[in-house]
Amino acid sequence: MIPESNKELPHDLLAERALIGCLIVDNSTFDEITDVNLEVEDFYHPQYSQIYRGIKELAVDSKPFDLVSLCAKLNDIGKLEMVGGQSAVVDILEETASAANIYHYAKLIKNKAILRQIVRTSMQITDHGLNFIGDVEEFIDEVESKFFNISSQSKTNHVITLKDALKENLRQLEQGKRDKGEILGLSTGFQSLDKKLLGMQAGQMIIVAARPGMGKTSLALNIAVNACKHSELPVMFYSYEMLGPELSGRILSSEANIDSRKIRTNDYNDMELRSLGHAVQNLSKLPIYINDNSGTNLLDIKSQARKVKSDRGIGMIVIDYLQLMQPHVRKNSREQEIAEISRGIKELAKELQCPIMALSQLNRSATSRTDRRPQLQDLRESGSIEQDADVVMLIHREGYYDENVPDKNVAEIIVAKNRAGEPGTVKTAWVASLTKFAELDPSQYPQED
């Protein structure tokens, strides 16, 4: 291994010098680079680092940082001599003709700083790994945490004008006119649900919650397949409870309309076998990706989803289910871990510009009430989940509790929270043999307006 002293870390001294000059020439340009999150430590050369420190402190106090004010500030904090005196600041100023490219310089400096941090972190991990004694899983968590912190620094924090936001609204409206149907988002495949949600929108975090046995996974699979068929975009399904073949078996049963028990026991006739063959042929064309590794965390999902999006685009992501996910960094309580995971899912949905559907468990309080329909407060570790979610759908099947009810095969999808529209209840059919939800005859089961 080459000693670290013989290596020169990534940097761009010309960009650092140019940025300092731009700021002194035109103080107003400081506001143009705030979204880059440039810190004093991001500068490689100590001279430019301290000059920027003086500029930033003056800017925070809403004071000018012209030549005289800046030199006075540097003198006050005992750094004027260290940066080369007033003459050094004058030299930088005289070299600067315009502040036009300041944003470009700021990004160059930030990117080089991130690269230096990656190199240093990698070296630390290498040294630590060579002499590590203990739990390897803890070491992996530590490594993931360090790189997660670095990746979060690379995100640009910026604002957009109302004009730009309205342009996006206009683009979506024009897209809606070109496509069939009235919804602007990704279709769930259930017309009554689409009408309530106005489709699944890019950047949304959608929670599907229910007590065990209500059909959370089945509904998520139905929606995932429908969304993939309608959009022809990849769908990623992360399962922490079921294996890939179990999930694909359910999808196959639903698509071929053949009892799932027959598939599991190989008990089917020739006609059903042909139906299965056609279903396999059709389903194989769909870009649906399944990950059944129970150790997958949010960093893994982010990495895999970014790759799929860069290759083929992305329609939606499904996580089954949220409470089984492990955090990339351990917290003092499970509630804190769930809060971090929940927030991370919402941020990822916004970054990838696709809806993310996360399944969630409900606590037992609903079953003890006279009306067993679930409510928002029944969400387990509900505070952060309810806050982060754009849509919360709760599944209720009265027939699960009482087989003698008239509508034992009717499921209610209770839209308890809906930022893009009105809350309400949508009724669907529950086909137990196919583990499948389906539309009801509207003449027999009218939906809410």
C-alpha positions in Angstrom: 0.0 0.0 0.0 1.3 3.5 -0.9 1.7 5.7 2.2 -1.0 8.3 2.5 1.6 11.0 2.6 2.6 10.3 -1.0 -1.0 10.7 -2.2 -2.6 14.0 -3.1 -6.3 14.1 -2.2 -8.8 15.5 -4.8 -9.0 19.3 -4.8 -9.3 22.3 -7.1 -7.3 25.3 -5.9 -8.3 27.4 -8.9 -12.0 26.9 -8.2 -11.4 27.8 -4.5 -9.5 31.0 -5.4 -12.1 31.9 -8.1 -15.0 31.4 -5.7 -13.5 33.7 -3.1 -12.9 36.4 -5.7 -16.5 36.1 -7.0 -17.9 36.6 -3.5 -15.8 39.7 -2.7 -16.6 41.2 -6.2 -20.4 40.6 -5.8 -21.6 40.0 -2.3 -25.1 39.0 -3.5 -23.7 35.9 -5.1 -23.4 34.3 -1.7 -27.2 33.6 -1.8 -26.8 31.9 -5.2 -24.7 29.1 -3.7 -26.5 28.5 -0.4 -28.2 25.3 -1.8 -24.7 23.8 -2.4 -24.2 23.7 1.4 -20.6 24.8 1.2 -18.8 24.6 4.5 -15.5 26.0 5.7 -14.1 22.5 5.9 -14.9 21.9 2.2 -11.9 24.0 1.2 -8.6 22.2 0.6 -6.2 25.1 1.0 -6.2 26.6 4.5 -5.8 30.1 3.2 -9.0 30.0 1.2 -10.8 28.1 4.0 -10.2 30.9 6.5 -11.1 33.6 4.0 -14.4 31.8 3.3 -14.9 31.5 7.1 -14.7 35.3 7.4 -17.1 35.8 4.5 -19.6 33.3 5.9 -19.6 34.9 9.3 -20.2 38.3 7.9 -22.9 37.0 5.6 -24.7 35.3 8.5 -24.6 38.6 10.4 -26.0 40.4 7.3 -22.9 42.5 7.0 -21.0 43.3 3.8 -17.8 41.4 3.0 -16.0 43.9 0.7 -12.2 44.1 0.9 -12.1 46.4 3.9 -14.8 44.6 5.9 -13.4 41.2 5.1 -9.8 42.1 6.2 -11.2 43.7 9.4 -13.1 40.5 10.1 -10.1 38.3 9.5 -8.0 40.5 11.7 -10.6 40.2 14.5 -10.6 36.4 14.4 -6.8 36.4 14.2 -6.5 34.9 10.7 -5.4 37.9 8.6 -1.7 37.2 8.9 -2.3 33.4 8.4 -4.0 34.1 5.0 -1.1 36.3 3.8 -2.3 39.7 4.9 -4.4 42.2 3.1 -2.2 42.0 0.0 -3.2 38.4 -0.5 -6.9 39.2 -0.5 -6.2 42.1 -2.9 -4.4 39.7 -5.3 -7.4 37.4 -5.3 -9.8 40.4 -5.9 -7.7 41.8 -8.8 -7.7 38.4 -10.6 -11.5 38.3 -10.6 -13.3 40.0 -13.6 -16.8 38.5 -13.1 -18.9 36.4 -10.7 -20.9 34.8 -13.4 -19.6 31.2 -12.8 -19.7 31.1 -9.0 -22.2 28.3 -8.9 -20.0 26.1 -11.0 -17.0 26.9 -8.8 -19.1 26.1 -5.6 -20.1 22.7 -7.0 -16.5 21.8 -8.0 -15.3 22.6 -4.5 -18.2 20.6 -2.9 -17.6 17.6 -5.1 -13.9 17.6 -4.4 -14.6 17.8 -0.7 -16.9 14.8 -0.9 -14.3 12.8 -2.9 -11.7 13.6 -0.2 -14.1 12.4 2.5 -14.8 9.2 0.6 -11.0 8.6 0.3 -10.4 9.3 3.9 -13.4 7.2 5.0 -12.2 4.3 2.8 -8.7 4.4 4.3 -10.1 4.5 7.8 -12.4 1.5 7.0 -9.4 -0.4 5.5 -7.2 0.2 8.6 -10.1 -0.7 10.9 -11.0 -3.8 8.9 -7.5 -5.1 8.9 -7.4 -5.1 12.7 -11.1 -5.6 13.5 -12.1 -8.0 16.2 -15.8 -8.3 17.0 -19.2 -8.6 15.4 -18.9 -8.3 11.6 -22.5 -7.1 11.4 -21.7 -4.2 13.7 -18.7 -3.3 11.5 -20.9 -3.4 8.4 -23.5 -1.1 10.1 -20.7 1.3 10.9 -19.4 1.3 7.3 -22.9 1.9 5.9 -23.5 4.7 8.4 -20.4 6.5 7.4 -21.1 6.3 3.7 -24.8 7.2 4.2 -23.7 10.4 5.9 -21.4 11.2 3.0 -24.2 10.6 0.5 -26.6 12.9 2.3 -24.1 15.7 2.0 -24.1 15.5 -1.8 -27.8 16.4 -2.0 -28.5 19.9 -3.2 -30.9 21.9 -1.1 -32.6 24.4 -3.5 -35.8 26.3 -4.0 -37.8 26.7 -7.2 -40.0 29.6 -8.4 -43.8 29.3 -8.5 -43.4 29.8 -12.3 -41.3 26.6 -12.6 -43.8 24.6 -10.4 -46.7 25.8 -12.5 -44.9 24.6 -15.6 -44.7 21.1 -14.1 -48.5 21.3 -13.3 -49.1 22.2 -17.0 -46.9 19.4 -18.2 -48.9 16.9 -16.1 -52.2 18.2 -17.3 -51.0 17.9 -20.9 -49.9 14.3 -20.2 -53.3 13.6 -18.7 -55.0 14.7 -21.9 -52.8 12.4 -24.0 -53.3 9.3 -21.9 -56.5 7.3 -21.5 -58.5 7.9 -18.4 -58.7 10.9 -16.1 -56.0 10.2 -13.5 -52.6 11.9 -13.7 -50.7 9.4 -11.5 -49.9 5.7 -11.8 -53.0 3.5 -11.9 -53.7 0.9 -9.2 -55.7 -1.1 -11.6 -58.8 -0.5 -9.5 -61.0 2.2 -11.1 -62.8 3.0 -7.9 -59.6 3.4 -6.0 -57.9 5.4 -8.7 -60.9 7.8 -8.6 -60.4 8.3 -4.9 -56.6 8.6 -5.0 -56.4 10.3 -8.4 -53.7 7.7 -9.1 -50.5 7.1 -7.3 -48.4 10.3 -7.7 -44.6 10.6 -8.1 -42.9 11.2 -4.8 -45.8 9.9 -2.7 -45.3 7.6 0.3 -48.3 5.3 0.4 -49.0 3.2 3.5 -51.2 0.0 3.3 -52.0 -1.2 6.8 -54.0 -4.0 8.2 -54.1 -6.7 10.8 -52.5 -10.0 9.9 -54.5 -12.1 7.4 -56.4 -9.2 5.9 -54.5 -9.3 2.6 -51.9 -6.5 2.7 -49.4 -8.4 0.6 -52.1 -9.6 -1.9 -53.3 -6.0 -2.4 -49.8 -4.8 -2.8 -49.0 -7.5 -5.4 -52.3 -6.8 -7.3 -51.5 -3.1 -7.4 -47.8 -3.7 -8.4 -48.7 -5.9 -11.3 -51.5 -3.6 -12.5 -49.2 -0.6 -12.3 -46.5 -2.4 -14.2 -49.0 -3.4 -16.9 -50.4 0.1 -17.3 -47.2 2.0 -17.2 -44.7 -0.6 -18.6 -42.2 0.8 -16.1 -40.2 -1.4 -13.7 -41.7 -2.2 -10.3 -39.5 -3.2 -7.4 -41.0 -5.4 -4.6 -39.1 -5.9 -1.4 -40.3 -8.7 0.8 -39.2 -9.2 4.3 -41.7 -12.0 5.1 -42.2 -14.1 2.1 -39.8 -15.8 -0.4 -39.7 -14.8 -4.1 -41.3 -18.1 -5.3 -44.1 -17.6 -2.8 -44.8 -14.1 -4.2 -44.5 -15.2 -7.8 -46.9 -18.1 -7.1 -49.5 -15.7 -5.8 -49.1 -13.5 -8.9 -49.4 -16.6 -11.1 -52.6 -17.7 -9.3 -54.1 -14.3 -9.7 -53.1 -13.9 -13.3 -54.2 -17.4 -14.4 -57.4 -17.4 -12.2 -56.5 -20.7 -10.7 -56.8 -21.7 -7.1 -53.4 -21.1 -5.4 -53.8 -24.4 -3.5 -53.9 -26.3 -6.8 -50.6 -24.7 -7.9 -48.9 -25.5 -4.6 -50.1 -29.2 -4.8 -49.7 -29.6 -8.6 -53.4 -30.5 -8.7 -54.6 -29.1 -12.0 -56.0 -30.3 -15.3 -54.8 -29.8 -18.9 -56.9 -26.7 -19.4 -55.6 -25.1 -16.2 -52.0 -26.1 -17.2 -52.5 -24.2 -20.5 -53.8 -21.2 -18.6 -50.8 -21.3 -16.3 -48.5 -21.4 -19.4 -50.1 -18.4 -20.9 -49.9 -16.5 -17.6 -46.2 -17.3 -17.2 -45.6 -16.1 -20.7 -47.4 -12.8 -20.1 -46.0 -12.2 -16.7 -42.4 -12.9 -17.8 -42.6 -9.8 -20.0 -43.3 -7.5 -17.0 -40.2 -5.8 -15.5 -41.0 -6.7 -11.9 -38.0 -7.1 -9.6 -38.3 -9.1 -6.3 -35.9 -8.9 -3.4 -36.6 -11.3 -0.6 -33.5 -10.7 1.4 -34.7 -10.0 5.0 -31.4 -8.1 5.7 -32.0 -5.4 3.0 -32.0 -1.9 4.4 -32.9 1.5 3.0 -29.4 2.0 1.7 -29.6 -1.2 -0.3 -33.1 -0.2 -1.7 -31.8 3.2 -2.7 -28.7 1.8 -4.5 -30.7 -0.9 -6.4 -33.6 1.5 -7.3 -31.1 4.1 -8.6 -29.5 1.5 -10.9 -32.9 0.3 -12.2 -34.1 3.9 -12.8 -30.9 4.8 -14.7 -31.3 1.7 -16.9 -35.0 1.6 -17.5 -36.8 4.2 -15.5 -39.0 3.2 -12.5 -42.7 3.0 -11.9 -43.0 2.2 -8.2 -41.4 0.5 -5.2 -43.3 -1.8 -2.7 -41.9 -2.6 0.8 -43.5 -5.5 2.6 -43.4 -4.6 5.4 -42.1 -1.5 7.2 -41.8 -2.9 10.7 -39.5 -5.7 9.5 -37.0 -3.3 8.0 -33.7 -2.8 9.7 -32.2 0.6 10.1 -28.7 1.4 8.7 -27.8 2.8 12.1 -29.1 1.4 15.4 -31.1 3.8 17.7 -32.1 3.7 21.3 -35.6 2.6 20.6 -37.5 0.8 17.9 -39.8 3.8 17.6 -36.8 6.0 16.7 -35.6 3.4 14.2 -39.1 3.2 12.5 -39.2 7.0 12.4 -35.9 7.2 10.6 -36.9 4.4 8.2 -40.2 6.1 7.5 -38.6 9.5 6.8 -36.0 7.8 4.6 -38.7 6.2 2.5 -40.4 9.5 2.0 -37.1 11.2 1.0 -36.4 8.3 -1.4 -39.8 8.6 -3.1 -39.1 12.3 -3.7 -35.6 11.7 -4.9 -36.6 8.9 -7.4 -39.8 10.7 -8.3 -41.9 7.6 -8.0 -44.5 6.4 -5.5 -43.3 4.0 -2.7 -45.9 1.8 -1.1 -44.9 0.6 2.3 -47.0 -2.1 4.1 -47.5 -1.7 7.8 -48.9 -3.7 10.7 -51.8 -2.4 12.9 -52.0 -2.9 16.7 -54.7 -5.0 18.3 -56.9 -2.1 19.5 -59.1 -2.3 16.4 -60.2 -5.9 17.2 -61.3 -5.0 20.7 -63.8 -2.3 19.5 -67.4 -2.9 18.6 -66.8 -1.5 15.1 -63.6 -3.4 14.1 -62.8 -1.1 11.2 -59.2 0.1 11.7 -58.4 3.8 12.2 -55.3 5.9 11.7 -54.4 5.7 15.4 -54.2 1.9 15.1 -50.9 2.2 13.1 -48.1 0.6 15.0 -45.4 3.2 15.8 -47.9 5.5 14.2 -46.6 9.0 14.9 -43.8 9.2 12.3 -45.6 6.9 9.8 -48.8 8.9 9.8 -46.9 12.2 9.5 -44.6 11.1 6.6 -47.3 9.3 4.6 -49.2 11.1 1.8 -51.8 8.3 1.6 -52.8 5.8 4.3 -55.1 2.9 3.2 -56.5 0.5 5.8 -57.9 -2.9 4.8 -60.9 -4.3 6.6 -62.8 -7.6 5.9 -65.7 -8.2 8.2 -65.9 -11.7 6.8 -62.5 -12.5 8.4 -64.1 -12.1 11.8 -67.6 -13.4 11.0 -68.2 -15.8 8.1 -71.9 -15.5 8.5 -72.1 -11.9 7.4 -73.9 -11.3 4.1 -70.8 -9.6 2.4 -68.2 -12.0 3.7 -66.2 -11.7 0.4 -66.3 -7.9 0.4 -63.2 -6.0 1.4 -63.2 -2.3 2.4 -60.1 -0.2 1.5 -60.4 2.7 3.9 -58.5 5.7 2.6 -57.9 7.3 6.0 -55.4 9.9 4.8 -55.2 11.4 1.3 -53.1 14.6 0.8 -54.0 14.7 -2.9 -57.8 14.2 -2.4 -60.6 13.2 -0.1 -60.5 10.4 2.4 -63.2 7.7 2.1 -63.9 4.0 1.7 -63.7 1.9 -1.5 -65.3 -1.6 -1.6 -63.7 -4.4 -3.5 -64.2 -8.1 -3.9 -61.9 -10.5 -2.0 -61.3 -13.7 -3.9 -59.7 -15.9 -1.2 -58.8 -18.9 -3.5 -56.8 -16.6 -5.7 -55.6 -14.3 -2.9 -56.8 -11.5 -5.1 -58.8 -8.3 -4.8 -61.1 -7.4 -7.7 -63.6 -4.8 -8.7 -67.2 -5.2 -7.5 -70.3 -4.8 -9.7 -71.2 -1.1 -9.1 -74.9 -1.8 -9.6 -74.8 -4.1 -6.5 -72.2 -2.2 -4.5 -72.3 1.5 -5.2 -69.1 3.3 -4.3 -68.8 6.5 -2.3 -68.7 9.7 -4.4 
